[in-house]
Amino acid sequence: MNSEVTEEAWPDISLLRIQVDRSAQWFKRINARPFFSREPDLDWCSFFAECCENDSEIAWKGAGFVDCVSEELEHVELRLLRAVENANQRFRADLRIGLHNNFDPENAKRVIEIIKLEMSLAATGDNEGSPCRFL
Protein backbone atom coordinates (compact mmCIF):
# COMPACT_ATOMS: atom_id res chain seq x y z
CA MET A 1 0.00 0.00 0.00
CA ASN A 2 1.10 3.55 -0.69
CA SER A 3 1.81 5.04 2.75
CA GLU A 4 1.29 8.57 1.41
CA VAL A 5 -2.41 8.06 0.72
CA THR A 6 -4.87 6.76 3.30
CA GLU A 7 -8.64 6.77 3.52
CA GLU A 8 -8.33 9.80 5.80
CA ALA A 9 -7.00 11.80 2.83
CA TRP A 10 -10.35 11.38 1.07
CA PRO A 11 -12.11 14.77 1.39
CA ASP A 12 -15.64 14.74 2.78
CA ILE A 13 -18.52 15.63 0.52
CA SER A 14 -20.74 18.35 1.91
CA LEU A 15 -24.28 19.46 1.29
CA LEU A 16 -23.89 22.63 -0.76
CA ARG A 17 -27.52 23.57 -1.29
CA ILE A 18 -31.04 22.26 -1.72
CA GLN A 19 -32.84 22.91 -4.98
CA VAL A 20 -36.56 23.38 -4.41
CA ASP A 21 -39.05 22.62 -7.18
CA ARG A 22 -42.83 22.55 -7.07
CA SER A 23 -44.25 19.05 -7.16
CA ALA A 24 -45.58 18.10 -10.56
CA GLN A 25 -48.50 16.31 -8.86
CA TRP A 26 -49.46 18.35 -5.84
CA PHE A 27 -49.73 22.12 -5.60
CA LYS A 28 -48.64 22.56 -1.96
CA ARG A 29 -45.83 20.05 -2.04
CA ILE A 30 -42.22 20.60 -3.06
CA ASN A 31 -39.35 18.42 -4.18
CA ALA A 32 -36.16 19.17 -2.24
CA ARG A 33 -33.13 17.89 -4.19
CA PRO A 34 -29.73 17.92 -2.45
CA PHE A 35 -26.71 19.28 -4.31
CA PHE A 36 -23.24 18.43 -3.08
CA SER A 37 -19.82 20.09 -3.06
CA ARG A 38 -18.73 17.85 -5.95
CA GLU A 39 -20.20 15.06 -8.02
CA PRO A 40 -20.36 12.11 -5.63
CA ASP A 41 -19.07 8.66 -6.46
CA LEU A 42 -21.88 6.20 -7.25
CA ASP A 43 -21.07 4.11 -4.15
CA TRP A 44 -21.24 7.25 -1.99
CA CYS A 45 -24.64 8.02 -3.53
CA SER A 46 -25.81 4.51 -2.67
CA PHE A 47 -24.82 5.00 0.96
CA PHE A 48 -26.51 8.41 1.02
CA ALA A 49 -29.73 7.11 -0.56
CA GLU A 50 -29.86 4.16 1.81
CA CYS A 51 -29.58 6.48 4.80
CA CYS A 52 -32.36 8.70 3.39
CA GLU A 53 -34.59 5.71 2.59
CA ASN A 54 -34.22 4.44 6.15
CA ASP A 55 -34.98 7.84 7.69
CA SER A 56 -38.59 7.74 8.88
CA GLU A 57 -38.64 11.54 9.27
CA ILE A 58 -38.38 12.33 5.55
CA ALA A 59 -40.15 11.11 2.42
CA TRP A 60 -37.15 10.21 0.27
CA LYS A 61 -37.93 9.40 -3.35
CA GLY A 62 -35.74 7.11 -5.44
CA ALA A 63 -35.29 9.84 -8.05
CA GLY A 64 -33.04 11.70 -5.57
CA PHE A 65 -35.27 14.17 -3.74
CA VAL A 66 -37.41 14.58 -0.64
CA ASP A 67 -41.14 15.18 -0.99
CA CYS A 68 -42.28 17.72 1.60
CA VAL A 69 -44.08 21.02 2.22
CA SER A 70 -42.22 24.32 2.50
CA GLU A 71 -42.62 24.42 6.28
CA GLU A 72 -40.66 21.16 6.60
CA LEU A 73 -37.67 22.33 4.57
CA GLU A 74 -35.48 23.29 7.55
CA HIS A 75 -36.04 19.87 9.16
CA VAL A 76 -35.41 18.14 5.82
CA GLU A 77 -32.09 19.97 5.51
CA LEU A 78 -31.02 18.73 8.96
CA ARG A 79 -31.91 15.15 8.01
CA LEU A 80 -30.00 15.46 4.72
CA LEU A 81 -26.95 16.81 6.57
CA ARG A 82 -27.08 13.77 8.81
CA ALA A 83 -27.32 11.48 5.77
CA VAL A 84 -24.27 13.21 4.23
CA GLU A 85 -22.24 12.64 7.41
CA ASN A 86 -23.29 9.00 7.46
CA ALA A 87 -22.43 8.48 3.77
CA ASN A 88 -19.01 10.10 4.29
CA GLN A 89 -18.25 7.73 7.18
CA ARG A 90 -19.42 4.65 5.31
CA PHE A 91 -17.55 5.58 2.13
CA ARG A 92 -14.34 6.21 4.07
CA ALA A 93 -14.73 2.80 5.78
CA ASP A 94 -15.21 1.23 2.35
CA LEU A 95 -12.00 2.89 1.14
CA ARG A 96 -10.17 1.58 4.21
CA ILE A 97 -11.24 -1.98 3.38
CA GLY A 98 -10.06 -1.57 -0.22
CA LEU A 99 -6.70 -0.14 0.82
CA HIS A 100 -5.97 -2.90 3.31
CA ASN A 101 -7.06 -5.83 1.15
CA ASN A 102 -3.85 -7.85 1.05
CA PHE A 103 -5.43 -10.39 -1.29
CA ASP A 104 -5.86 -7.89 -4.13
CA PRO A 105 -3.02 -5.32 -4.37
CA GLU A 106 -4.48 -4.01 -7.66
CA ASN A 107 -7.63 -3.03 -5.80
CA ALA A 108 -5.55 -1.00 -3.34
CA LYS A 109 -3.99 0.84 -6.30
CA ARG A 110 -7.44 1.63 -7.69
CA VAL A 111 -8.57 2.94 -4.31
CA ILE A 112 -5.50 5.19 -4.11
CA GLU A 113 -6.34 6.58 -7.55
CA ILE A 114 -9.93 7.23 -6.45
CA ILE A 115 -8.71 9.11 -3.38
CA LYS A 116 -6.27 11.20 -5.44
CA LEU A 117 -8.98 12.01 -8.00
CA GLU A 118 -11.43 13.01 -5.28
CA MET A 119 -8.77 15.21 -3.67
CA SER A 120 -8.31 16.97 -7.00
CA LEU A 121 -12.06 17.37 -7.54
CA ALA A 122 -12.51 18.76 -4.03
CA ALA A 123 -9.73 21.30 -4.63
CA THR A 124 -11.35 22.64 -7.79
CA GLY A 125 -14.92 22.59 -6.47
CA ASP A 126 -18.14 23.25 -8.33
CA ASN A 127 -19.92 26.42 -7.24
CA GLU A 128 -23.27 25.17 -8.53
CA GLY A 129 -22.96 21.83 -6.81
CA SER A 130 -23.91 18.45 -8.15
CA PRO A 131 -26.70 16.01 -7.32
CA CYS A 132 -26.21 12.27 -7.07
CA ARG A 133 -26.53 10.62 -10.45
CA PHE A 134 -28.72 7.62 -9.76
CA LEU A 135 -28.99 4.87 -12.35
C-alpha positions as CSV (number, residue, x, y, z in Angstrom):
1,M,0.0,0.0,0.0
2,N,1.1,3.5,-0.7
3,S,1.8,5.0,2.7
4,E,1.3,8.6,1.4
5,V,-2.4,8.1,0.7
6,T,-4.9,6.8,3.3
7,E,-8.6,6.8,3.5
8,E,-8.3,9.8,5.8
9,A,-7.0,11.8,2.8
10,W,-10.3,11.4,1.1
11,P,-12.1,14.8,1.4
12,D,-15.6,14.7,2.8
13,I,-18.5,15.6,0.5
14,S,-20.7,18.4,1.9
15,L,-24.3,19.5,1.3
16,L,-23.9,22.6,-0.8
17,R,-27.5,23.6,-1.3
18,I,-31.0,22.3,-1.7
19,Q,-32.8,22.9,-5.0
20,V,-36.6,23.4,-4.4
21,D,-39.1,22.6,-7.2
22,R,-42.8,22.5,-7.1
23,S,-44.3,19.1,-7.2
24,A,-45.6,18.1,-10.6
25,Q,-48.5,16.3,-8.9
26,W,-49.5,18.3,-5.8
27,F,-49.7,22.1,-5.6
28,K,-48.6,22.6,-2.0
29,R,-45.8,20.0,-2.0
30,I,-42.2,20.6,-3.1
31,N,-39.3,18.4,-4.2
32,A,-36.2,19.2,-2.2
33,R,-33.1,17.9,-4.2
34,P,-29.7,17.9,-2.4
35,F,-26.7,19.3,-4.3
36,F,-23.2,18.4,-3.1
37,S,-19.8,20.1,-3.1
38,R,-18.7,17.9,-6.0
39,E,-20.2,15.1,-8.0
40,P,-20.4,12.1,-5.6
41,D,-19.1,8.7,-6.5
42,L,-21.9,6.2,-7.3
43,D,-21.1,4.1,-4.2
44,W,-21.2,7.2,-2.0
45,C,-24.6,8.0,-3.5
46,S,-25.8,4.5,-2.7
47,F,-24.8,5.0,1.0
48,F,-26.5,8.4,1.0
49,A,-29.7,7.1,-0.6
50,E,-29.9,4.2,1.8
51,C,-29.6,6.5,4.8
52,C,-32.4,8.7,3.4
53,E,-34.6,5.7,2.6
54,N,-34.2,4.4,6.2
55,D,-35.0,7.8,7.7
56,S,-38.6,7.7,8.9
57,E,-38.6,11.5,9.3
58,I,-38.4,12.3,5.6
59,A,-40.1,11.1,2.4
60,W,-37.1,10.2,0.3
61,K,-37.9,9.4,-3.4
62,G,-35.7,7.1,-5.4
63,A,-35.3,9.8,-8.0
64,G,-33.0,11.7,-5.6
65,F,-35.3,14.2,-3.7
66,V,-37.4,14.6,-0.6
67,D,-41.1,15.2,-1.0
68,C,-42.3,17.7,1.6
69,V,-44.1,21.0,2.2
70,S,-42.2,24.3,2.5
71,E,-42.6,24.4,6.3
72,E,-40.7,21.2,6.6
73,L,-37.7,22.3,4.6
74,E,-35.5,23.3,7.6
75,H,-36.0,19.9,9.2
76,V,-35.4,18.1,5.8
77,E,-32.1,20.0,5.5
78,L,-31.0,18.7,9.0
79,R,-31.9,15.2,8.0
80,L,-30.0,15.5,4.7
81,L,-27.0,16.8,6.6
82,R,-27.1,13.8,8.8
83,A,-27.3,11.5,5.8
84,V,-24.3,13.2,4.2
85,E,-22.2,12.6,7.4
86,N,-23.3,9.0,7.5
87,A,-22.4,8.5,3.8
88,N,-19.0,10.1,4.3
89,Q,-18.3,7.7,7.2
90,R,-19.4,4.7,5.3
91,F,-17.5,5.6,2.1
92,R,-14.3,6.2,4.1
93,A,-14.7,2.8,5.8
94,D,-15.2,1.2,2.3
95,L,-12.0,2.9,1.1
96,R,-10.2,1.6,4.2
97,I,-11.2,-2.0,3.4
98,G,-10.1,-1.6,-0.2
99,L,-6.7,-0.1,0.8
100,H,-6.0,-2.9,3.3
101,N,-7.1,-5.8,1.2
102,N,-3.9,-7.9,1.1
103,F,-5.4,-10.4,-1.3
104,D,-5.9,-7.9,-4.1
105,P,-3.0,-5.3,-4.4
106,E,-4.5,-4.0,-7.7
107,N,-7.6,-3.0,-5.8
108,A,-5.6,-1.0,-3.3
109,K,-4.0,0.8,-6.3
110,R,-7.4,1.6,-7.7
111,V,-8.6,2.9,-4.3
112,I,-5.5,5.2,-4.1
113,E,-6.3,6.6,-7.6
114,I,-9.9,7.2,-6.5
115,I,-8.7,9.1,-3.4
116,K,-6.3,11.2,-5.4
117,L,-9.0,12.0,-8.0
118,E,-11.4,13.0,-5.3
119,M,-8.8,15.2,-3.7
120,S,-8.3,17.0,-7.0
121,L,-12.1,17.4,-7.5
122,A,-12.5,18.8,-4.0
123,A,-9.7,21.3,-4.6
124,T,-11.4,22.6,-7.8
125,G,-14.9,22.6,-6.5
126,D,-18.1,23.3,-8.3
127,N,-19.9,26.4,-7.2
128,E,-23.3,25.2,-8.5
129,G,-23.0,21.8,-6.8
130,S,-23.9,18.5,-8.1
131,P,-26.7,16.0,-7.3
132,C,-26.2,12.3,-7.1
133,R,-26.5,10.6,-10.5
134,F,-28.7,7.6,-9.8
135,L,-29.0,4.9,-12.3
